[in-house]
Amino acid sequence: MIDLYSSGEKVNSIFHFYGKKENSITNAFVWVLANCPIFTQKLITGIFNSSVCAADDYTVSIQSYEQGKGITDVEITDNENFFVIVEAKRGLSLPGVDQLDLYSRREKFYNSSATHRAIVSMSEHTREFANLHLPPTVNGFDVYHISWKMLYEISKDSITHSTHKQKWVLNEFSVFLGGLSTMQDQNSNWVYVVSLGRKPKGWEISYYDIVEKYSVYFHPIKKRWPSKPPNYIAFRYYGKLQSIHHIESYKVFTNPSLEIAELPNEDWGPFYLYKLGKAIKPLNEVKTGDGIHRARRVEVMLDTLLTSNTITEALDISNERKKKQKETDPFM
């Protein structure tokens, strides 16, 4: 098997050469729209919850300018049944209301005779999170959000009924999206180990009970925390490893009381909420060990966590393995 690298980073998809900036992602997206009509049809159907897009009778425009109304990322229309303006954002970002309002007043869009019209936001954020921060309508037009994960699922779902050439494009696009979004790496055997503290002041529930009673865990979406949900998570308290869990699913929330009634009714900003799988208990006692103090969080390989006497030992073995892998694969 031949491996291809660009600037030290492995290339897994032809779309990798577009880059990962907002305009690059948009270019990849419109190429798929223009070459994979089943994909476009499913996308438009999902937006309007109605089959309003004919298989291959539509126009895709990129970077359309109108004086005083800005430049749209993508416009998709058949000039009769639907007209969609898409604003694509890199990472955990959302367009501002002023920007959406500006787009809604573009002459071509505002005066279109298309039966269904909408402005679509596209980014890593889940729809649940976006709906908390985006207006449902702007200037009378629906606002709809699509996450990279949703786009990935539409892409995979479109493959079955597409031509051989289209299947290749969709497969390449799916791989490309997988490198952009917060989808878990299901093949990863790395475990994110966190420390659980006692009940904070003013809370009606402890961190221990949140994990053990509700089988969930949450953390803020910010620096020094995972931007991409891990595959496994482990909890330590009372000086030792307590359990390891596969993260079955995840969502974004801002008000904790809407997820767990005993938590404060406050706006915390964006947090990941993980649904935990059945606890994997170590057969032998695995103490924390030296060098891992208080709330320090570490990543270790799953097998080392189950076979070491301490988390520190598992961390050392995991780091040594990673070092050797980098020595044999300089592009890792």
C-alpha atoms as a printed R data frame, in Angstrom:
    type eleno elety resid chain resno       x      y       z
1   ATOM     1    CA   MET     A     1   0.000  0.000   0.000
2   ATOM     2    CA   ILE     A     2   1.339  3.434  -0.992
3   ATOM     3    CA   ASP     A     3   1.013  6.272   1.547
4   ATOM     4    CA   LEU     A     4   0.787  9.898   0.405
5   ATOM     5    CA   TYR     A     5   1.794 12.875   2.558
6   ATOM     6    CA   SER     A     6   1.345 16.608   2.077
7   ATOM     7    CA   SER     A     7   3.360 18.976   4.314
8   ATOM     8    CA   GLY     A     8   3.908 16.088   6.709
9   ATOM     9    CA   GLU     A     9   0.215 15.208   6.968
10  ATOM    10    CA   LYS     A    10  -1.176 11.988   5.539
11  ATOM    11    CA   VAL     A    11  -3.544 12.464   2.594
12  ATOM    12    CA   ASN     A    12  -6.578 10.189   2.860
13  ATOM    13    CA   SER     A    13  -8.838 11.901   0.341
14  ATOM    14    CA   ILE     A    14  -8.503 13.871  -2.897
15  ATOM    15    CA   PHE     A    15 -10.377 16.675  -1.107
16  ATOM    16    CA   HIS     A    16  -7.506 16.929   1.360
17  ATOM    17    CA   PHE     A    17  -5.689 18.991  -1.290
18  ATOM    18    CA   TYR     A    18  -8.390 21.659  -1.036
19  ATOM    19    CA   GLY     A    19  -7.163 22.363   2.501
20  ATOM    20    CA   LYS     A    20  -9.226 22.825   5.662
21  ATOM    21    CA   LYS     A    21 -10.043 26.543   5.629
22  ATOM    22    CA   GLU     A    22 -13.637 27.724   5.196
23  ATOM    23    CA   ASN     A    23 -13.297 28.439   1.473
24  ATOM    24    CA   SER     A    24 -11.550 25.099   0.925
25  ATOM    25    CA   ILE     A    25 -14.343 23.190   2.655
26  ATOM    26    CA   THR     A    26 -16.905 25.107   0.609
27  ATOM    27    CA   ASN     A    27 -15.113 24.206  -2.630
28  ATOM    28    CA   ALA     A    28 -15.177 20.499  -1.747
29  ATOM    29    CA   PHE     A    29 -18.848 20.725  -0.784
30  ATOM    30    CA   VAL     A    30 -19.953 22.387  -4.045
31  ATOM    31    CA   TRP     A    31 -18.010 19.863  -6.120
32  ATOM    32    CA   VAL     A    32 -20.041 17.085  -4.525
33  ATOM    33    CA   LEU     A    33 -23.275 19.060  -5.004
34  ATOM    34    CA   ALA     A    34 -22.540 19.507  -8.708
35  ATOM    35    CA   ASN     A    35 -21.455 15.913  -9.347
36  ATOM    36    CA   CYS     A    36 -23.668 13.842  -7.038
37  ATOM    37    CA   PRO     A    37 -27.366 14.655  -7.620
38  ATOM    38    CA   ILE     A    38 -28.606 12.015  -5.157
39  ATOM    39    CA   PHE     A    39 -26.563 13.720  -2.439
40  ATOM    40    CA   THR     A    40 -28.059 17.103  -3.339
41  ATOM    41    CA   GLN     A    41 -31.543 15.655  -3.473
42  ATOM    42    CA   LYS     A    42 -31.220 14.154   0.018
43  ATOM    43    CA   LEU     A    43 -29.732 17.379   1.367
44  ATOM    44    CA   ILE     A    44 -32.561 19.560   0.046
45  ATOM    45    CA   THR     A    45 -35.181 17.026   1.161
46  ATOM    46    CA   GLY     A    46 -33.759 17.128   4.680
47  ATOM    47    CA   ILE     A    47 -33.805 20.915   4.799
48  ATOM    48    CA   PHE     A    48 -37.441 21.290   3.749
49  ATOM    49    CA   ASN     A    49 -38.701 17.885   4.896
50  ATOM    50    CA   SER     A    50 -40.150 17.530   1.416
51  ATOM    51    CA   SER     A    51 -39.039 16.021  -1.903
52  ATOM    52    CA   VAL     A    52 -38.736 19.292  -3.805
53  ATOM    53    CA   CYS     A    53 -35.461 18.632  -5.631
54  ATOM    54    CA   ALA     A    54 -35.460 16.776  -8.952
55  ATOM    55    CA   ALA     A    55 -32.556 14.364  -9.328
56  ATOM    56    CA   ASP     A    56 -30.389 16.574 -11.572
57  ATOM    57    CA   ASP     A    57 -32.296 19.768 -12.401
58  ATOM    58    CA   TYR     A    58 -30.677 22.504 -10.318
59  ATOM    59    CA   THR     A    59 -27.911 25.113 -10.334
60  ATOM    60    CA   VAL     A    60 -25.064 25.508  -7.834
61  ATOM    61    CA   SER     A    61 -23.309 28.876  -7.452
62  ATOM    62    CA   ILE     A    62 -20.309 29.727  -5.273
63  ATOM    63    CA   GLN     A    63 -19.109 33.119  -4.002
64  ATOM    64    CA   SER     A    64 -22.036 35.104  -5.434
65  ATOM    65    CA   TYR     A    65 -21.677 38.851  -4.829
66  ATOM    66    CA   GLU     A    66 -24.389 41.478  -4.544
67  ATOM    67    CA   GLN     A    67 -23.512 45.086  -3.715
68  ATOM    68    CA   GLY     A    68 -24.396 45.899  -0.126
69  ATOM    69    CA   LYS     A    69 -25.583 42.322   0.537
70  ATOM    70    CA   GLY     A    70 -22.270 40.506   0.904
71  ATOM    71    CA   ILE     A    71 -20.890 37.356  -0.726
72  ATOM    72    CA   THR     A    72 -22.692 34.062  -0.188
73  ATOM    73    CA   ASP     A    73 -20.720 30.843   0.166
74  ATOM    74    CA   VAL     A    74 -23.133 28.625  -1.779
75  ATOM    75    CA   GLU     A    75 -26.486 29.027  -3.527
76  ATOM    76    CA   ILE     A    76 -28.525 26.023  -4.701
77  ATOM    77    CA   THR     A    77 -31.734 26.491  -6.691
78  ATOM    78    CA   ASP     A    78 -33.913 25.112  -9.441
79  ATOM    79    CA   ASN     A    79 -35.614 28.552  -9.743
80  ATOM    80    CA   GLU     A    80 -39.033 27.007  -9.210
81  ATOM    81    CA   ASN     A    81 -39.270 24.677  -6.233
82  ATOM    82    CA   PHE     A    82 -36.420 25.659  -3.922
83  ATOM    83    CA   PHE     A    83 -33.696 28.219  -3.263
84  ATOM    84    CA   VAL     A    84 -31.090 27.648  -0.528
85  ATOM    85    CA   ILE     A    85 -28.263 29.922   0.621
86  ATOM    86    CA   VAL     A    86 -25.542 28.102   2.577
87  ATOM    87    CA   GLU     A    87 -23.077 29.777   4.951
88  ATOM    88    CA   ALA     A    88 -20.279 27.327   5.824
89  ATOM    89    CA   LYS     A    89 -18.129 27.862   8.918
90  ATOM    90    CA   ARG     A    90 -14.932 26.077   9.962
91  ATOM    91    CA   GLY     A    91 -14.927 24.469  13.393
92  ATOM    92    CA   LEU     A    92 -17.279 25.391  16.223
93  ATOM    93    CA   SER     A    93 -18.636 28.607  14.733
94  ATOM    94    CA   LEU     A    94 -22.006 29.999  13.740
95  ATOM    95    CA   PRO     A    95 -22.931 32.926  11.462
96  ATOM    96    CA   GLY     A    96 -24.214 36.101  13.074
97  ATOM    97    CA   VAL     A    97 -27.853 37.125  12.820
98  ATOM    98    CA   ASP     A    98 -26.857 40.292  10.951
99  ATOM    99    CA   GLN     A    99 -25.113 38.211   8.299
100 ATOM   100    CA   LEU     A   100 -28.143 35.937   7.869
101 ATOM   101    CA   ASP     A   101 -30.443 38.943   7.636
102 ATOM   102    CA   LEU     A   102 -28.207 40.483   4.981
103 ATOM   103    CA   TYR     A   103 -28.367 37.314   2.887
104 ATOM   104    CA   SER     A   104 -32.143 37.115   3.232
105 ATOM   105    CA   ARG     A   105 -32.442 40.528   1.557
106 ATOM   106    CA   ARG     A   106 -30.432 39.653  -1.528
107 ATOM   107    CA   GLU     A   107 -32.582 40.551  -4.520
108 ATOM   108    CA   LYS     A   108 -32.214 37.222  -6.314
109 ATOM   109    CA   PHE     A   109 -33.200 35.300  -3.199
110 ATOM   110    CA   TYR     A   110 -35.836 37.674  -1.783
111 ATOM   111    CA   ASN     A   111 -37.666 38.040  -5.108
112 ATOM   112    CA   SER     A   112 -37.325 34.403  -6.155
113 ATOM   113    CA   SER     A   113 -40.518 32.615  -7.162
114 ATOM   114    CA   ALA     A   114 -39.224 29.348  -5.641
115 ATOM   115    CA   THR     A   115 -41.844 27.767  -3.366
116 ATOM   116    CA   HIS     A   116 -39.326 26.777  -0.662
117 ATOM   117    CA   ARG     A   117 -36.568 29.137   0.487
118 ATOM   118    CA   ALA     A   118 -34.150 28.807   3.410
119 ATOM   119    CA   ILE     A   119 -30.819 30.033   4.721
120 ATOM   120    CA   VAL     A   120 -28.583 27.211   5.951
121 ATOM   121    CA   SER     A   121 -25.768 27.404   8.487
122 ATOM   122    CA   MET     A   122 -23.127 24.681   8.274
123 ATOM   123    CA   SER     A   123 -20.402 23.940  10.849
124 ATOM   124    CA   GLU     A   124 -19.201 21.406  13.429
125 ATOM   125    CA   HIS     A   125 -21.893 22.430  15.909
126 ATOM   126    CA   THR     A   126 -24.792 20.037  16.377
127 ATOM   127    CA   ARG     A   127 -28.240 21.197  15.345
128 ATOM   128    CA   GLU     A   128 -29.340 21.110  18.991
129 ATOM   129    CA   PHE     A   129 -26.640 23.612  19.929
130 ATOM   130    CA   ALA     A   130 -27.165 25.776  16.846
131 ATOM   131    CA   ASN     A   131 -30.905 25.997  17.504
132 ATOM   132    CA   LEU     A   132 -30.130 27.579  20.876
133 ATOM   133    CA   HIS     A   133 -28.195 30.401  19.223
134 ATOM   134    CA   LEU     A   134 -29.675 30.878  15.760
135 ATOM   135    CA   PRO     A   135 -33.106 32.404  15.105
136 ATOM   136    CA   PRO     A   136 -35.705 30.003  13.634
137 ATOM   137    CA   THR     A   137 -36.425 32.536  10.889
138 ATOM   138    CA   VAL     A   138 -34.874 35.702   9.528
139 ATOM   139    CA   ASN     A   139 -36.826 38.236   7.510
140 ATOM   140    CA   GLY     A   140 -39.574 35.609   7.129
141 ATOM   141    CA   PHE     A   141 -37.315 32.827   5.798
142 ATOM   142    CA   ASP     A   142 -36.484 29.609   7.667
143 ATOM   143    CA   VAL     A   143 -32.996 29.184   9.139
144 ATOM   144    CA   TYR     A   144 -31.671 25.617   9.183
145 ATOM   145    CA   HIS     A   145 -28.424 24.213  10.575
146 ATOM   146    CA   ILE     A   146 -26.442 21.222   9.303
147 ATOM   147    CA   SER     A   147 -23.439 19.797  11.171
148 ATOM   148    CA   TRP     A   148 -20.469 18.196   9.445
149 ATOM   149    CA   LYS     A   149 -21.590 14.940  11.038
150 ATOM   150    CA   MET     A   150 -25.043 15.256   9.429
151 ATOM   151    CA   LEU     A   151 -23.405 15.998   6.079
152 ATOM   152    CA   TYR     A   152 -21.224 12.920   6.520
153 ATOM   153    CA   GLU     A   153 -24.322 10.775   7.137
154 ATOM   154    CA   ILE     A   154 -26.061 12.214   4.051
155 ATOM   155    CA   SER     A   155 -22.963 11.454   2.007
156 ATOM   156    CA   LYS     A   156 -22.775  7.839   3.198
157 ATOM   157    CA   ASP     A   157 -26.519  7.378   2.707
158 ATOM   158    CA   SER     A   158 -26.283  8.613  -0.901
159 ATOM   159    CA   ILE     A   159 -23.733  6.045  -2.025
160 ATOM   160    CA   THR     A   160 -26.134  3.111  -2.547
161 ATOM   161    CA   HIS     A   161 -28.197  4.761  -5.291
162 ATOM   162    CA   SER     A   162 -25.366  6.621  -7.026
163 ATOM   163    CA   THR     A   163 -23.315  5.733 -10.101
164 ATOM   164    CA   HIS     A   164 -19.854  4.219  -9.822
165 ATOM   165    CA   LYS     A   165 -18.182  7.596 -10.429
166 ATOM   166    CA   GLN     A   166 -20.463  9.317  -7.913
167 ATOM   167    CA   LYS     A   167 -19.772  6.625  -5.323
168 ATOM   168    CA   TRP     A   168 -16.055  7.338  -5.612
169 ATOM   169    CA   VAL     A   169 -16.637 11.091  -5.106
170 ATOM   170    CA   LEU     A   170 -18.931 10.471  -2.124
171 ATOM   171    CA   ASN     A   171 -16.468  8.072  -0.506
172 ATOM   172    CA   GLU     A   172 -13.673 10.618  -0.873
173 ATOM   173    CA   PHE     A   173 -15.899 13.347   0.567
174 ATOM   174    CA   SER     A   174 -16.907 11.158   3.522
175 ATOM   175    CA   VAL     A   175 -13.265 10.547   4.407
176 ATOM   176    CA   PHE     A   176 -12.575 14.274   4.088
177 ATOM   177    CA   LEU     A   177 -15.494 15.178   6.378
178 ATOM   178    CA   GLY     A   178 -14.357 12.601   8.912
179 ATOM   179    CA   GLY     A   179 -11.165 14.586   9.351
180 ATOM   180    CA   LEU     A   180 -13.053 17.840   9.933
181 ATOM   181    CA   SER     A   181 -15.813 16.936  12.312
182 ATOM   182    CA   THR     A   182 -16.111 15.915  15.930
183 ATOM   183    CA   MET     A   183 -17.033 12.356  15.047
184 ATOM   184    CA   GLN     A   184 -15.355  9.805  17.255
185 ATOM   185    CA   ASP     A   185 -12.502  7.685  15.975
186 ATOM   186    CA   GLN     A   186 -14.100  4.297  16.621
187 ATOM   187    CA   ASN     A   187 -10.785  2.575  15.917
188 ATOM   188    CA   SER     A   188  -8.926  4.426  18.648
189 ATOM   189    CA   ASN     A   189  -7.805  2.480  21.705
190 ATOM   190    CA   TRP     A   190  -6.725  5.596  23.606
191 ATOM   191    CA   VAL     A   191  -8.540  6.320  26.867
192 ATOM   192    CA   TYR     A   192  -9.080  9.808  28.257
193 ATOM   193    CA   VAL     A   193  -8.598  9.533  32.034
194 ATOM   194    CA   VAL     A   194 -10.212 12.208  34.218
195 ATOM   195    CA   SER     A   195 -10.477 12.811  37.945
196 ATOM   196    CA   LEU     A   196 -13.925 13.084  39.523
197 ATOM   197    CA   GLY     A   197 -14.323 15.523  42.394
198 ATOM   198    CA   ARG     A   198 -16.858 15.738  45.181
199 ATOM   199    CA   LYS     A   199 -20.098 17.709  45.118
200 ATOM   200    CA   PRO     A   200 -19.421 21.389  44.305
201 ATOM   201    CA   LYS     A   201 -20.916 24.063  46.530
202 ATOM   202    CA   GLY     A   202 -24.573 24.701  45.711
203 ATOM   203    CA   TRP     A   203 -25.030 21.462  43.753
204 ATOM   204    CA   GLU     A   204 -27.551 18.784  44.666
205 ATOM   205    CA   ILE     A   205 -25.514 15.962  43.137
206 ATOM   206    CA   SER     A   206 -21.869 14.890  43.106
207 ATOM   207    CA   TYR     A   207 -19.704 14.136  40.088
208 ATOM   208    CA   TYR     A   208 -19.583 10.523  41.244
209 ATOM   209    CA   ASP     A   209 -23.384 10.206  41.108
210 ATOM   210    CA   ILE     A   210 -23.573 11.877  37.705
211 ATOM   211    CA   VAL     A   211 -21.424  9.060  36.311
212 ATOM   212    CA   GLU     A   212 -22.804  6.193  38.385
213 ATOM   213    CA   LYS     A   213 -26.487  7.186  38.522
214 ATOM   214    CA   TYR     A   214 -27.013  8.720  35.096
215 ATOM   215    CA   SER     A   215 -24.176  7.076  33.119
216 ATOM   216    CA   VAL     A   216 -23.140 10.410  31.610
217 ATOM   217    CA   TYR     A   217 -20.199 12.776  31.848
218 ATOM   218    CA   PHE     A   218 -19.732 16.319  30.608
219 ATOM   219    CA   HIS     A   219 -16.948 18.836  30.076
220 ATOM   220    CA   PRO     A   220 -16.579 22.280  28.468
221 ATOM   221    CA   ILE     A   221 -15.722 22.704  24.813
222 ATOM   222    CA   LYS     A   222 -12.606 24.816  25.160
223 ATOM   223    CA   LYS     A   223  -8.816 24.657  25.263
224 ATOM   224    CA   ARG     A   224  -7.203 21.898  27.333
225 ATOM   225    CA   TRP     A   225 -10.291 19.724  26.855
226 ATOM   226    CA   PRO     A   226 -10.969 17.383  23.913
227 ATOM   227    CA   SER     A   227 -12.352 19.190  20.874
228 ATOM   228    CA   LYS     A   228 -13.195 15.779  19.429
229 ATOM   229    CA   PRO     A   229 -15.060 13.245  21.629
230 ATOM   230    CA   PRO     A   230 -12.759 10.368  22.625
231 ATOM   231    CA   ASN     A   231 -13.671  6.750  22.041
232 ATOM   232    CA   TYR     A   232 -13.063  5.722  25.655
233 ATOM   233    CA   ILE     A   233 -13.098  7.610  28.936
234 ATOM   234    CA   ALA     A   234 -11.973  6.469  32.398
235 ATOM   235    CA   PHE     A   235 -12.617  7.877  35.860
236 ATOM   236    CA   ARG     A   236 -10.334  7.989  38.859
237 ATOM   237    CA   TYR     A   237 -11.099  9.028  42.419
238 ATOM   238    CA   TYR     A   238 -10.169  7.926  45.939
239 ATOM   239    CA   GLY     A   239  -6.625  7.538  44.612
240 ATOM   240    CA   LYS     A   240  -7.309  4.832  42.036
241 ATOM   241    CA   LEU     A   241  -8.938  3.914  38.725
242 ATOM   242    CA   GLN     A   242 -12.661  3.194  39.171
243 ATOM   243    CA   SER     A   243 -14.046  2.410  35.718
244 ATOM   244    CA   ILE     A   244 -13.548  2.660  31.953
245 ATOM   245    CA   HIS     A   245 -16.413  3.363  29.546
246 ATOM   246    CA   HIS     A   246 -16.942  3.445  25.814
247 ATOM   247    CA   ILE     A   247 -18.622  6.717  24.820
248 ATOM   248    CA   GLU     A   248 -21.780  5.527  23.086
249 ATOM   249    CA   SER     A   249 -22.971  8.948  21.889
250 ATOM   250    CA   TYR     A   250 -22.599 12.636  22.607
251 ATOM   251    CA   LYS     A   251 -24.415 15.959  22.284
252 ATOM   252    CA   VAL     A   252 -23.822 19.631  23.000
253 ATOM   253    CA   PHE     A   253 -25.683 21.495  25.741
254 ATOM   254    CA   THR     A   254 -25.544 24.891  27.454
255 ATOM   255    CA   ASN     A   255 -28.060 24.610  30.325
256 ATOM   256    CA   PRO     A   256 -27.100 21.658  32.589
257 ATOM   257    CA   SER     A   257 -30.464 21.468  34.374
258 ATOM   258    CA   LEU     A   258 -32.132 20.497  31.105
259 ATOM   259    CA   GLU     A   259 -29.942 17.383  31.066
260 ATOM   260    CA   ILE     A   260 -29.795 16.552  34.801
261 ATOM   261    CA   ALA     A   261 -32.470 18.069  37.039
262 ATOM   262    CA   GLU     A   262 -30.185 18.282  40.098
263 ATOM   263    CA   LEU     A   263 -27.746 20.599  38.317
264 ATOM   264    CA   PRO     A   264 -28.034 24.419  38.359
265 ATOM   265    CA   ASN     A   265 -30.398 26.169  35.961
266 ATOM   266    CA   GLU     A   266 -27.689 28.307  34.358
267 ATOM   267    CA   ASP     A   267 -26.104 29.067  31.008
268 ATOM   268    CA   TRP     A   268 -22.671 27.430  31.026
269 ATOM   269    CA   GLY     A   269 -21.778 27.946  27.397
270 ATOM   270    CA   PRO     A   270 -21.107 24.933  25.113
271 ATOM   271    CA   PHE     A   271 -20.437 21.613  26.876
272 ATOM   272    CA   TYR     A   272 -20.129 18.062  25.558
273 ATOM   273    CA   LEU     A   273 -22.427 15.531  27.222
274 ATOM   274    CA   TYR     A   274 -21.267 11.923  26.804
275 ATOM   275    CA   LYS     A   275 -23.575  8.922  27.112
276 ATOM   276    CA   LEU     A   276 -21.455  6.232  28.734
277 ATOM   277    CA   GLY     A   277 -21.451  2.542  27.907
278 ATOM   278    CA   LYS     A   278 -21.314 -0.228  30.474
279 ATOM   279    CA   ALA     A   279 -18.494  0.160  32.985
280 ATOM   280    CA   ILE     A   280 -15.311 -1.858  32.429
281 ATOM   281    CA   LYS     A   281 -13.877 -2.574  35.871
282 ATOM   282    CA   PRO     A   282 -10.137 -3.360  36.277
283 ATOM   283    CA   LEU     A   283  -9.531 -6.866  37.631
284 ATOM   284    CA   ASN     A   284  -6.792 -5.592  39.917
285 ATOM   285    CA   GLU     A   285  -6.464 -2.347  41.820
286 ATOM   286    CA   VAL     A   286  -4.906  0.360  39.626
287 ATOM   287    CA   LYS     A   287  -3.704  3.230  41.786
288 ATOM   288    CA   THR     A   288  -3.125  6.705  40.431
289 ATOM   289    CA   GLY     A   289   0.617  6.648  40.974
290 ATOM   290    CA   ASP     A   290   3.208  9.415  41.183
291 ATOM   291    CA   GLY     A   291   3.183 12.456  38.921
292 ATOM   292    CA   ILE     A   292  -0.578 12.575  38.333
293 ATOM   293    CA   HIS     A   293  -1.819 15.087  40.851
294 ATOM   294    CA   ARG     A   294  -5.260 16.412  41.675
295 ATOM   295    CA   ALA     A   295  -7.329 17.132  38.539
296 ATOM   296    CA   ARG     A   296  -4.687 16.313  35.909
297 ATOM   297    CA   ARG     A   297  -6.141 14.569  32.854
298 ATOM   298    CA   VAL     A   298  -4.102 12.092  30.793
299 ATOM   299    CA   GLU     A   299  -4.477  9.847  27.736
300 ATOM   300    CA   VAL     A   300  -3.314  6.240  27.849
301 ATOM   301    CA   MET     A   301  -3.781  3.116  25.741
302 ATOM   302    CA   LEU     A   302  -6.607  0.842  26.819
303 ATOM   303    CA   ASP     A   303  -4.562 -2.340  27.247
304 ATOM   304    CA   THR     A   304  -1.953 -0.573  29.393
305 ATOM   305    CA   LEU     A   305  -4.651  0.716  31.719
306 ATOM   306    CA   LEU     A   306  -5.934 -2.817  32.266
307 ATOM   307    CA   THR     A   307  -2.535 -4.415  32.810
308 ATOM   308    CA   SER     A   308  -0.554 -1.808  34.773
309 ATOM   309    CA   ASN     A   309  -0.354 -1.349  38.534
310 ATOM   310    CA   THR     A   310  -0.794  2.414  38.294
311 ATOM   311    CA   ILE     A   311  -2.146  4.978  35.836
312 ATOM   312    CA   THR     A   312   1.312  6.565  35.840
313 ATOM   313    CA   GLU     A   313   2.806  3.266  34.646
314 ATOM   314    CA   ALA     A   314   0.162  3.012  31.903
315 ATOM   315    CA   LEU     A   315   0.944  6.580  30.846
316 ATOM   316    CA   ASP     A   316   4.677  5.901  30.646
317 ATOM   317    CA   ILE     A   317   4.186  2.756  28.536
318 ATOM   318    CA   SER     A   318   1.718  4.537  26.235
319 ATOM   319    CA   ASN     A   319   4.036  7.516  25.724
320 ATOM   320    CA   GLU     A   320   6.975  5.192  24.999
321 ATOM   321    CA   ARG     A   321   4.920  3.373  22.358
322 ATOM   322    CA   LYS     A   322   3.914  6.658  20.780
323 ATOM   323    CA   LYS     A   323   7.544  7.794  20.745
324 ATOM   324    CA   LYS     A   324   8.643  4.597  18.969
325 ATOM   325    CA   GLN     A   325   5.851  4.941  16.433
326 ATOM   326    CA   LYS     A   326   6.989  8.489  15.643
327 ATOM   327    CA   GLU     A   327  10.555  7.287  15.227
328 ATOM   328    CA   THR     A   328   9.487  4.736  12.610
329 ATOM   329    CA   ASP     A   329   6.874  7.024  11.042
330 ATOM   330    CA   PRO     A   330   8.179 10.632  10.964
331 ATOM   331    CA   PHE     A   331   4.879 11.912   9.543
332 ATOM   332    CA   MET     A   332   2.733 10.563  12.376
